[in-house]
Amino acid sequence: MTYDAGADPGDTAVTVVMPTYNEAANLSRMAEAVLQLPLNGLHLKIVDDSSPDGTGRIAEELAEKYNADGRRRMSVLHRTEKDGLGRAYTAGMSAALDEGAAYVVQMDADGSHPVDAVPRLLGTAVATGVGLVIGSRYVEGGSLDEEWGVHRVLLSRFANGYARAVLGTRIRDITAGFNLWSAATLRDVDLATLDSAGYSFQVELKYKAVRAGHSAVEIPIRFEERTEGVSKMTLRTQLESAVVPIRLRMKHK
């Protein structure tokens, strides 16, 4: 379900938060693609976890380039340790709220999320007033890159089905990492109270938002395979993803 046709986000203040760790090969093209979007109020915030490949330095150079006209279109938040995707997102999203963002978009730096879908996410939020819009792989029209092997597809679908069953939610892609949040929703959830450090952050944040009374809409996207670099998914993050839904359900009986 998409509402972009009649929605005009205009100069709405929206910040794209993009965590990075060793994404030097991808960052320049991703920053260019995001900052070329026809959204006057868009800001790109890179959250770099002291990448040894120089991603943080590249981010600073890009920020200097894109801010040269006097508009603050891009900023960089440097973190001194790599302690999980969830922690990086919490830092970046909290900073975006402090800076006055009306909406915050989560986006990977590896090119797997379609940049051109950001206006659709924002248009849907503006038109419907929902607190969360999910770029979903598992609603009608959504899809995965054909390069995903059968094992990865089955694992992803199982993870979603498992989390949905445990938490009793109707969100079809609760593990999705491409999401747009209203500032009011994020403040109600209180980012500082989130426990998840890894990828399970995606599940915990959505679950708590829905429990707080905020509605979610899913719109279809095509999820692409990264072309440069390697995945940050580890056994530890997979185990955390299995435990977190149970812990959340036990905590919020």
C-alpha positions as CSV (number, residue, x, y, z in Angstrom):
1,M,0.0,0.0,0.0
2,T,1.6,3.3,-1.2
3,Y,0.3,6.8,-0.9
4,D,3.1,8.8,-2.6
5,A,1.0,10.0,-5.5
6,G,-1.0,12.6,-3.4
7,A,1.5,13.3,-0.7
8,D,3.8,16.3,-0.9
9,P,6.5,16.1,1.8
10,G,7.7,19.6,0.7
11,D,10.4,20.9,3.0
12,T,9.8,18.3,5.7
13,A,12.9,17.9,7.9
14,V,13.9,14.2,7.4
15,T,17.3,12.8,8.4
16,V,18.7,9.6,6.8
17,V,20.8,7.9,9.4
18,M,23.4,5.6,7.9
19,P,25.7,3.5,10.1
20,T,29.1,2.6,8.6
21,Y,31.9,0.2,9.4
22,N,34.4,-0.5,6.6
23,E,32.2,0.9,3.8
24,A,34.8,3.0,2.0
25,A,34.0,1.3,-1.3
26,N,30.3,2.2,-1.0
27,L,30.0,5.5,0.8
28,S,30.7,8.0,-2.0
29,R,28.0,6.6,-4.3
30,M,25.5,6.2,-1.5
31,A,26.0,9.7,-0.3
32,E,25.6,11.1,-3.8
33,A,22.4,9.1,-4.4
34,V,20.8,10.1,-1.2
35,L,21.7,13.8,-1.5
36,Q,20.4,13.9,-5.1
37,L,16.8,13.0,-3.9
38,P,14.3,15.8,-4.6
39,L,13.7,16.5,-0.9
40,N,14.6,20.0,0.3
41,G,14.6,19.1,3.9
42,L,16.7,16.0,3.7
43,H,19.9,15.6,5.8
44,L,22.3,12.6,5.7
45,K,24.0,11.6,8.9
46,I,26.8,9.1,8.8
47,V,27.5,7.2,12.0
48,D,31.0,5.7,11.7
49,D,32.4,3.2,14.2
50,S,36.1,4.1,13.8
51,S,36.3,2.1,10.5
52,P,39.9,1.0,9.9
53,D,39.5,1.3,6.2
54,G,39.1,5.1,6.4
55,T,35.4,5.3,6.0
56,G,35.2,8.1,8.6
57,R,37.7,10.2,6.8
58,I,35.9,9.8,3.5
59,A,32.6,10.8,5.2
60,E,34.2,14.0,6.5
61,E,35.5,14.8,3.0
62,L,32.0,14.2,1.6
63,A,30.4,16.4,4.2
64,E,32.7,19.2,3.4
65,K,31.9,18.8,-0.2
66,Y,28.1,18.7,0.2
67,N,28.0,21.5,2.8
68,A,30.1,23.8,0.6
69,D,27.1,25.9,-0.5
70,G,26.4,26.9,3.1
71,R,23.6,24.4,3.6
72,R,24.2,21.7,6.2
73,R,23.2,18.7,4.1
74,M,25.5,16.1,5.6
75,S,27.1,15.4,9.0
76,V,29.3,12.7,10.5
77,L,29.1,11.2,14.0
78,H,32.3,9.4,15.0
79,R,32.0,6.6,17.6
80,T,35.1,5.3,19.3
81,E,34.0,1.6,19.4
82,K,32.1,-0.9,17.4
83,D,29.5,-2.2,19.8
84,G,26.7,-3.2,17.5
85,L,24.4,-1.8,14.8
86,G,21.6,-1.1,17.3
87,R,23.9,1.1,19.4
88,A,25.1,3.0,16.2
89,Y,21.5,3.6,15.2
90,T,20.5,4.8,18.7
91,A,23.3,7.3,18.6
92,G,22.5,8.6,15.2
93,M,18.7,8.7,15.6
94,S,19.0,10.5,19.0
95,A,21.3,13.1,17.4
96,A,18.8,13.6,14.5
97,L,16.0,14.2,17.0
98,D,18.1,16.7,18.9
99,E,18.7,18.5,15.7
100,G,15.0,18.9,14.9
101,A,14.3,16.1,12.4
102,A,10.5,15.5,12.0
103,Y,11.3,12.0,10.5
104,V,14.2,9.7,10.6
105,V,15.1,7.1,8.0
106,Q,17.2,4.0,8.7
107,M,19.3,3.0,5.7
108,D,22.2,0.6,5.2
109,A,25.4,1.9,3.5
110,D,25.9,-1.1,1.3
111,G,23.4,-0.3,-1.4
112,S,20.9,-3.0,-0.4
113,H,18.1,-0.5,0.3
114,P,16.7,1.4,-2.7
115,V,17.5,5.1,-2.3
116,D,14.7,6.1,-4.7
117,A,12.2,4.6,-2.2
118,V,12.9,7.3,0.4
119,P,10.4,9.8,-1.0
120,R,7.8,7.0,-1.1
121,L,8.4,6.3,2.6
122,L,8.1,9.9,3.5
123,G,5.1,10.5,1.3
124,T,3.3,7.6,2.9
125,A,4.0,8.9,6.4
126,V,2.9,12.4,5.5
127,A,-0.3,11.2,3.8
128,T,-1.4,8.7,6.4
129,G,0.0,10.1,9.7
130,V,1.4,6.8,10.8
131,G,4.5,6.7,13.0
132,L,6.3,4.0,11.1
133,V,6.7,3.2,7.4
134,I,8.6,0.0,6.6
135,G,10.3,-0.8,3.3
136,S,9.1,-4.4,3.2
137,R,10.4,-7.4,1.3
138,Y,7.5,-9.5,2.3
139,V,4.3,-7.7,1.2
140,E,2.9,-7.9,-2.3
141,G,5.3,-6.3,-4.7
142,G,8.3,-6.7,-2.4
143,S,11.3,-8.9,-3.5
144,L,14.8,-10.1,-2.8
145,D,17.8,-10.1,-5.1
146,E,18.0,-13.3,-7.1
147,E,21.6,-13.6,-5.9
148,W,20.4,-14.6,-2.5
149,G,20.8,-18.3,-2.0
150,V,18.0,-20.6,-0.9
151,H,19.6,-20.8,2.5
152,R,19.6,-17.1,3.1
153,V,16.0,-16.7,1.8
154,L,14.7,-19.4,4.1
155,L,16.7,-18.0,7.1
156,S,15.3,-14.5,6.5
157,R,11.7,-15.8,6.1
158,F,12.1,-18.0,9.2
159,A,13.5,-15.1,11.3
160,N,10.5,-13.0,10.4
161,G,7.9,-15.8,10.9
162,Y,9.6,-16.7,14.3
163,A,9.6,-13.1,15.6
164,R,6.0,-12.5,14.4
165,A,4.8,-15.6,16.1
166,V,6.6,-15.0,19.4
167,L,5.6,-11.3,19.6
168,G,2.1,-11.7,18.1
169,T,2.5,-8.9,15.6
170,R,1.0,-8.6,12.1
171,I,4.1,-6.7,10.7
172,R,5.2,-9.0,7.8
173,D,8.8,-7.7,7.7
174,I,9.6,-7.0,11.3
175,T,13.3,-7.6,10.8
176,A,13.5,-5.0,8.0
177,G,16.3,-2.4,8.3
178,F,14.9,0.2,5.9
179,N,12.4,2.2,7.9
180,L,11.0,5.7,8.4
181,W,10.0,6.9,11.8
182,S,8.2,10.0,13.0
183,A,10.0,11.9,15.7
184,A,7.0,11.5,18.0
185,T,7.2,7.7,17.7
186,L,10.9,7.6,18.5
187,R,10.4,9.9,21.5
188,D,7.6,7.7,22.8
189,V,9.7,4.6,22.5
190,D,12.6,6.3,24.2
191,L,15.7,5.1,22.4
192,A,17.8,5.1,25.5
193,T,15.8,2.2,26.9
194,L,16.4,-0.2,24.1
195,D,18.4,-3.3,25.0
196,S,19.4,-4.8,21.7
197,A,22.9,-4.1,20.4
198,G,22.8,-6.0,17.1
199,Y,20.3,-6.6,14.2
200,S,17.6,-7.5,16.7
201,F,17.4,-3.7,17.4
202,Q,15.1,-3.7,14.3
203,V,12.6,-6.1,15.9
204,E,12.7,-4.5,19.4
205,L,12.1,-0.9,18.1
206,K,9.2,-1.9,16.0
207,Y,7.6,-4.0,18.7
208,K,7.9,-1.3,21.3
209,A,6.5,1.3,18.9
210,V,3.4,-0.8,18.2
211,R,2.9,-1.5,21.9
212,A,3.1,2.3,22.5
213,G,0.1,2.7,20.2
214,H,1.7,3.7,16.9
215,S,0.6,2.3,13.6
216,A,2.8,0.9,10.9
217,V,2.4,0.7,7.2
218,E,4.5,-1.5,4.9
219,I,5.3,-0.6,1.4
220,P,7.1,-3.0,-1.1
221,I,10.8,-2.6,-1.9
222,R,13.3,-4.7,-3.7
223,F,16.2,-5.7,-1.5
224,E,19.5,-5.8,-3.4
225,E,22.6,-7.8,-2.7
226,R,25.6,-5.7,-1.7
227,T,28.2,-5.3,-4.5
228,E,31.2,-4.2,-2.4
229,G,32.4,-5.2,1.0
230,V,31.3,-8.0,3.3
231,S,28.2,-8.6,5.5
232,K,28.5,-7.7,9.2
233,M,26.2,-10.5,10.3
234,T,27.9,-12.8,12.8
235,L,26.9,-15.9,14.8
236,R,26.6,-13.7,17.9
237,T,24.1,-11.4,16.2
238,Q,22.1,-14.3,14.9
239,L,21.9,-15.8,18.4
240,E,20.8,-12.4,19.8
241,S,18.1,-12.2,17.1
242,A,16.7,-15.6,18.3
243,V,16.7,-14.6,22.0
244,V,15.4,-11.0,21.9
245,P,11.8,-11.8,20.8
246,I,11.4,-14.3,23.7
247,R,12.9,-11.8,26.1
248,L,10.6,-9.0,24.9
249,R,7.5,-11.2,25.1
250,M,8.4,-12.3,28.7
251,K,9.0,-8.7,29.7
252,H,5.7,-7.4,28.2
253,K,3.3,-10.2,29.1
